[in-house]
Amino acid sequence: QVQLVESGGGLVQPGGSLRLSCAASGSIFSINAMGWYRQVPGNPRELVALITRGGSTNYADSLKGRFTISRDNAKYTVYLQMNSLKPEDTAVYYCNAAPATGFNRVYWGQGTQVTVSS
């Protein structure tokens, strides 16, 4: 089992910044890539960004240049730096951990609300 605990969400004005954190604990050996997805009511959950243990990243095209994902493997923590936030970035952001080779379970955090509003 892997537990993912998110923090850092909140209310921010348009143009502002937030940094989300997701700390993993438990069977860390069973996961590889970690990342963030987001969801607004009535819409499917969508990819924000992913990062592998080796540091390779993948971003949603629409977010490149504003969002940056990073990872501290020693702390089993992944970060999402969000800059120049827009009202349309308002969503619940979920941390995700994909399985390593030989494992098959995907893990999700409980979600953290990000609201961009003046």
Residue frames relative to the residue before (quaternion, step in Angstrom):
aa qw qx qy qz dx dy dz
Q 1.0000 0.0000 0.0000 0.0000 0.00 0.00 0.00
V 0.1333 -0.7602 0.6322 0.0684 3.52 -1.15 0.76
Q 0.1797 -0.7592 0.6169 0.1042 3.54 -1.00 0.86
L 0.1305 -0.7755 0.6161 0.0448 3.54 -0.99 0.94
V 0.0509 -0.8041 0.5922 -0.0132 3.56 -0.69 1.11
E 0.1945 -0.8048 0.5572 0.0637 3.54 -0.59 1.23
S 0.0450 0.7689 -0.6377 0.0011 3.53 -1.28 0.45
G 0.6427 0.5830 -0.3772 0.3236 3.52 -1.32 0.24
G 0.5155 0.6383 -0.4346 0.3715 3.59 1.19 -0.08
G 0.2233 0.7802 -0.5698 0.1295 3.53 -1.31 0.10
L 0.6248 -0.5160 0.4342 0.3935 3.50 -1.35 -0.38
V 0.0558 0.7890 -0.6077 0.0713 3.56 -0.89 0.95
Q 0.4888 -0.6565 0.4861 0.3064 3.56 -1.12 0.61
P 0.6284 -0.5154 0.4030 0.4208 3.59 -1.17 0.43
G 0.7602 0.3161 -0.2744 0.4969 3.54 -0.96 0.97
G 0.5923 0.5965 -0.3530 0.4108 3.56 1.25 -0.25
S 0.3976 -0.7037 0.5441 0.2251 3.52 -1.38 -0.04
L 0.0295 -0.7513 0.6582 0.0388 3.50 -1.32 0.48
R 0.1627 -0.7527 0.6227 0.1384 3.53 -1.25 0.46
L 0.2013 -0.7691 0.5992 0.0945 3.52 -0.81 1.08
S 0.1386 -0.7699 0.6175 0.0822 3.54 -1.17 0.67
C 0.0536 -0.7705 0.6343 0.0340 3.54 -1.18 0.63
A 0.1215 -0.8038 0.5817 0.0269 3.54 -0.56 1.21
A 0.2179 -0.7782 0.5804 0.1007 3.54 -0.85 1.03
S 0.0236 0.7765 -0.6293 0.0192 3.54 -1.13 0.71
G 0.6112 0.5373 -0.4161 0.4057 3.53 -1.25 0.36
S 0.8152 -0.2237 0.1951 0.4973 3.56 -0.99 -0.90
I 0.1036 -0.8547 0.5080 0.0273 3.53 0.60 1.22
F 0.6048 0.5919 -0.3522 0.3998 3.58 1.06 -0.70
S 0.6683 0.5320 -0.2961 0.4274 3.59 1.18 -0.49
I 0.7085 0.4138 -0.2676 0.5051 3.60 1.23 -0.01
N 0.2242 -0.7559 0.6000 0.1354 3.54 -1.24 0.52
A 0.8204 0.1517 -0.0827 0.5451 3.58 -0.12 -1.22
M 0.0951 -0.7524 0.6486 0.0646 3.50 -1.20 0.71
G 0.0971 0.8231 -0.5535 0.0815 3.52 -1.09 0.53
W 0.4513 -0.6632 0.5365 0.2620 3.47 -1.41 -0.25
Y 0.0817 -0.7333 0.6735 0.0438 3.48 -1.22 0.79
R 0.1442 -0.7818 0.5945 0.1204 3.55 -1.24 0.28
Q 0.0984 -0.7977 0.5948 0.0136 3.52 -1.21 0.60
V 0.1414 -0.7393 0.6515 0.0949 3.51 -1.13 0.82
P 0.6383 -0.5500 0.3528 0.4069 3.61 -1.04 0.63
G 0.8084 0.2679 -0.2188 0.4763 3.54 -0.95 0.95
N 0.7032 0.4006 -0.2495 0.5318 3.57 1.30 -0.15
P 0.5404 -0.6023 0.4570 0.3692 3.58 -1.17 0.44
R 0.5822 -0.5520 0.4577 0.3832 3.53 -1.28 0.39
E 0.1175 -0.8174 0.5629 0.0353 3.58 -0.87 0.94
L 0.5708 -0.6020 0.4496 0.3312 3.52 -1.20 0.65
V 0.1996 -0.7299 0.6397 0.1353 3.52 -1.14 0.79
A 0.7460 -0.2809 0.2301 0.5582 3.58 0.66 -1.13
L 0.1437 -0.7655 0.6221 0.0796 3.53 -1.28 0.58
I 0.0400 -0.7757 0.6284 0.0436 3.56 -1.22 0.49
T 0.3489 -0.7402 0.5397 0.1977 3.55 -0.93 0.94
R 0.6972 -0.4339 0.3469 0.4530 3.56 -1.31 0.11
G 0.7002 0.4796 -0.2624 0.4592 3.54 1.08 -0.76
G 0.6022 -0.6084 0.3419 0.3877 3.57 1.27 -0.07
S 0.4609 0.6561 -0.4752 0.3622 3.59 1.20 0.10
T 0.1779 -0.8155 0.5484 0.0511 3.55 -0.93 0.96
N 0.0825 -0.7534 0.6503 0.0523 3.50 -1.32 0.46
Y 0.0842 -0.8156 0.5724 0.0013 3.56 -0.80 1.06
A 0.5295 -0.5331 0.5330 0.3890 3.50 -1.30 0.35
D 0.5646 -0.6463 0.3919 0.3317 3.57 -0.81 1.00
S 0.6884 0.5155 -0.2886 0.4208 3.56 0.92 -0.89
L 0.7172 0.4505 -0.2425 0.4732 3.59 1.23 -0.38
K 0.4388 0.7011 -0.4612 0.3213 3.58 1.24 -0.16
G 0.7672 0.3383 -0.2664 0.4754 3.53 -0.95 0.93
R 0.7407 0.3426 -0.2208 0.5342 3.58 1.15 -0.46
F 0.7675 0.2842 -0.1481 0.5551 3.57 1.04 -0.77
T 0.0667 -0.7867 0.6133 0.0242 3.57 -1.08 0.76
I 0.1799 -0.7741 0.5998 0.0925 3.53 -0.85 1.01
S 0.0221 0.7808 -0.6237 0.0289 3.55 -1.09 0.77
R 0.2138 -0.7881 0.5731 0.0689 3.52 -1.26 0.41
D 0.1538 -0.7406 0.6476 0.0920 3.53 -1.10 0.81
N 0.2648 -0.8089 0.5033 0.1491 3.57 -0.12 1.26
A 0.6108 0.5631 -0.3565 0.4276 3.59 1.09 -0.62
K 0.7441 0.3542 -0.1940 0.5322 3.56 1.15 -0.67
Y 0.3491 -0.7509 0.4832 0.2842 3.57 1.32 -0.03
T 0.5116 0.6364 -0.3996 0.4166 3.55 1.01 0.85
V 0.1420 -0.7602 0.6291 0.0784 3.54 -1.09 0.81
Y 0.2045 -0.7865 0.5788 0.0683 3.53 -1.06 0.86
L 0.1142 -0.7522 0.6417 0.0970 3.53 -1.26 0.51
Q 0.1479 -0.7774 0.6091 0.0535 3.54 -0.51 1.23
M 0.0709 -0.8093 0.5830 -0.0104 3.56 -0.62 1.16
N 0.0432 -0.8101 0.5839 -0.0306 3.56 -0.61 1.19
S 0.8241 0.2075 -0.1672 0.4998 3.55 -1.31 0.35
L 0.0979 0.8525 -0.5071 0.0803 3.54 0.93 0.90
K 0.2193 -0.7679 0.5964 0.0805 3.51 -1.15 0.83
P 0.6489 -0.5167 0.3679 0.4202 3.61 -1.14 0.43
E 0.6624 0.5189 -0.3152 0.4389 3.58 1.04 -0.68
D 0.5575 0.5699 -0.4010 0.4513 3.60 1.28 0.03
T 0.4481 0.6900 -0.4528 0.3435 3.57 1.27 -0.11
A 0.3138 0.7201 -0.5511 0.2817 3.55 -0.72 1.13
V 0.4585 -0.5702 0.5597 0.3891 3.50 -1.36 -0.11
Y 0.2100 -0.7850 0.5765 0.0857 3.54 -0.78 1.07
Y 0.1456 -0.8069 0.5720 0.0241 3.53 -0.81 1.12
C 0.3507 -0.6954 0.5886 0.2169 3.53 -1.03 0.84
N 0.1100 -0.7967 0.5941 0.0130 3.54 -1.05 0.85
A 0.0689 -0.7702 0.6319 0.0520 3.55 -1.12 0.70
A 0.2453 -0.7815 0.5630 0.1103 3.54 -0.72 1.15
P 0.5657 -0.6419 0.3968 0.3323 3.58 -1.06 0.67
A 0.4611 -0.6312 0.5511 0.2921 3.51 -1.25 0.57
T 0.6984 -0.4386 0.3460 0.4474 3.56 -1.32 0.21
G 0.7838 0.3007 -0.2410 0.4871 3.54 -0.88 1.00
F 0.7023 0.3550 -0.2456 0.5660 3.55 1.31 -0.10
N 0.2182 -0.8221 0.5170 0.0966 3.57 -1.14 0.45
R 0.5871 0.5951 -0.3855 0.3907 3.59 1.17 0.11
V 0.2484 -0.7333 0.6201 0.1267 3.54 -1.07 0.91
Y 0.1875 -0.7967 0.5686 0.0827 3.54 -0.95 0.89
W 0.1464 -0.7751 0.6112 0.0643 3.54 -1.20 0.70
G 0.4135 -0.6615 0.5630 0.2728 3.50 -1.20 0.60
Q 0.6614 -0.5366 0.3593 0.3815 3.55 -1.31 0.10
G 0.5338 -0.6372 0.3971 0.3891 3.57 1.25 -0.25
T 0.0670 -0.7743 0.6280 0.0389 3.53 -1.16 0.67
Q 0.4110 -0.7372 0.4876 0.2234 3.56 -0.84 1.01
V 0.0668 -0.7465 0.6612 0.0343 3.51 -1.05 0.91
T 0.0221 -0.7984 0.6009 -0.0315 3.55 -0.72 1.11
V 0.1117 -0.7833 0.6108 0.0293 3.55 -0.74 1.11
S 0.2928 0.7525 -0.5229 0.2733 3.54 -0.33 1.27
S 0.3726 -0.7074 0.5507 0.2396 3.54 -1.16 0.61
